[in-house]
Amino acid sequence: MRKAEVTRNTLETQVSVTLNLDGEGRGEFDTGVPFLDHMIDQIARHGAMDIRIVAHGDLHIDAHHTVEDIGITLGQAFARAIGDKKGVRRYGHAYVPLDEALSRVVVDLSGRPMLVFDVNFTRDKIGGFDVELVREFFQGFVNHAAITLHVDNLRGANSHHQAETLFKAFGRALRMASEHDPRLAGNAMPSTKGSL
């Protein structure tokens, strides 16, 4: 099984992540940011991976550092768990609807961090959660997982629905990209360069 445990401690946050890419979709979260817990649970469930996150951050200021550092630490755990990427599909994509909202996420386990994020939320907050932090989470993940990620909300009127479709689609796309490709015989590198 492809697993990793990562702990990141700064003066602003303390984050511990346990990740099993070949899990059963179980999530366990204690971050102090309930909406983010709900969204990462979508990644776990739809990505069929087990994710456990414990985070303590400077939430008395706001959730920015905590959300960003969770994205960073989860990205580091993904990079460790995926390993050398031999035999994986490399690319993944998903379209996910939720009522009126529809999002598309495309992943390339490229080894090159790049985020293209085209999402216009209809509100600035979902409950007490600043929607601009969704991008911060994905940027942190992308930078430390070293993947290329395109995140597009194609339509939506409800910000909660918009966000949830993004995280569900991300989980499904990441799952597809991380799966072993039986045609690659387990050892072939899905790149003409010979490495990712």
N, C-alpha and C positions, 0 to 999 in steps of 0.2 A: 504494500500500500504506500502511496505517495503522501507523506505526512511532514509537517513542520511545526515547530514551536518557536515563536519569536517574542522577545520582550524589548520594549523601547521605553527608556526612562529619560525624561528631560525635566527642566525646572517647571514646565507648564503641564506636562501630562506623564502618566505612567500607564502603559498599554501592554497587555499580554494577549497574544493570539495563538490559538491552537487550530490547525487546519488539516483536514484529511480530504484530499481531492477525490478519493474513491469511497466516499461515505454513503450515508443513507438520507442525507438532507436534514440532518439534525442541527439545530441552532441553540446556543446558550449564551445569553448576553447580559452584561451588567456594566453599562457604560454611562449611565446618568442622562442619556439622551434617548428617550423612549421611541421617538419617531425613527431615529437611525437604527435602533434595535429592530424595529418592525421591518425596515427596508433590508437590512443585512440578512434577516431571516428569510426574505424572498430569494436572496442570492443562494443561501444554503439549500432551501427547499427546491428551487428550480434548477440549481446547478448540481444537485445530488451530491453535495459535499457537506461534511460536518465542520461547523465553525463554532469555536468558543472564544468569546472576547470579554475580557475584564479591563475596564478603563477607569482611571480617576484623573480628572482634569480640572482646570481652572474655570469651572462652570459659573462661578460667581461673576466672572467677567462676561463671557458668552460661550457658546459651544464651538466656536471656530477652531481653536487649537485641538480640542478633543476629536472633532469630526475629521479634521485633516490628518491627525496623527494615527487615528484608527485606519484611515485609508492607506497611509504609508506603511504601517505595520502589517496590515493584511496583504499588501502588495509584496512586502519582503517575504512573508510566509509563503505566498504563492510561488515566488521565484525559487525559493528553496525546495518546495514540494514538487514542482514540475521538473526540476533537475535539468538534464542536458537536452530535453525535448525530443530525443530520438523516438521515432515511431508514433508521434502524436499527429493529429490532423492539422494542427497549426492554425487553421482558419475556423472561425465560427461566426454564426449570425443567428439572429432571432427577431421576429416581429411578435409583439405581444399587445393585445387589446385589453382594455378594462373599460367596459361601457363605452363612453364616447371617446376615450383616449386611445391612442395607438402610437407605439414607439418601436424604433428599429435600432438594434445595437449590432455592430460588426467588430470582431476581434481578430487581430493577427498577433501571434506569439513571436513577434519579429526580433526581439532583442533591442528594439529601438523605441524609446518612450515617445509617444505622440498621442495627444488627446484632441479630437475634434468634437465639440460639444455644441449642438444646435438645439437648444431648448428654451422656449419662451413661456415661463410659468405665468399663469393667469393671476396669481397672487404672490405677494412677497413672503408670506408666512403660511405654514401649515400648522395650525395650533401655535405653539411657541417656537417652531423650528424655522429658521431662515432658509428659504429655498436656494439661495446662492451657495449654501454649504454642500449641496448635492454635487456641484461641479468640483468643489474643493476635495470632497471624498474621492471622486474619480481621478482627479489630477494626482493626488497623493498615491493612489493605487498604481496608476499608469507609470509614474516616475520610478517606482521601486520594483514593480513587476517587470518593467522593461517590455511593455506591449504597446501596440498601436490600437487605439480604441476610437471608434466613431459612434457617437450617441446622438440620436435624432428623435425628438418628439414630433411626430407627423401631424397630430391633431390632439386636441383635448381642451375641455372647458374647466375641469376640476383639477386643481393643483395636486391633490392627494393622488388622484388617478394617474395624472401625468408622471409623478415621481415613481409610483408603484410599477407602472409599466416599464420604466427605465431599469429598475433594479431586477425585475423578473426577467426581462430580455437580456440583461447583462449576465445573470446567472446561467441562462440557457445557452447563450453564445460562448461563454467561458467553458461550460461543460463540453460543448461540441468541439471547441478548439483543443481542449486538453485530452480528449478521448484518444485511446490507442487506435490507430488505423491498421486493421488486419492485413491490408495489402502492402504495408511497409515492412512486414516481417519483424516488427518490434525493434529493429536496430537502425533502420534507414533514417537519415536526417531529411526532413521536408524542406530542403533548401539546396539550390545549386551551389551555394557557397560552402556547404559542408558543415555549417554551424549556424546557430541562431543565438 
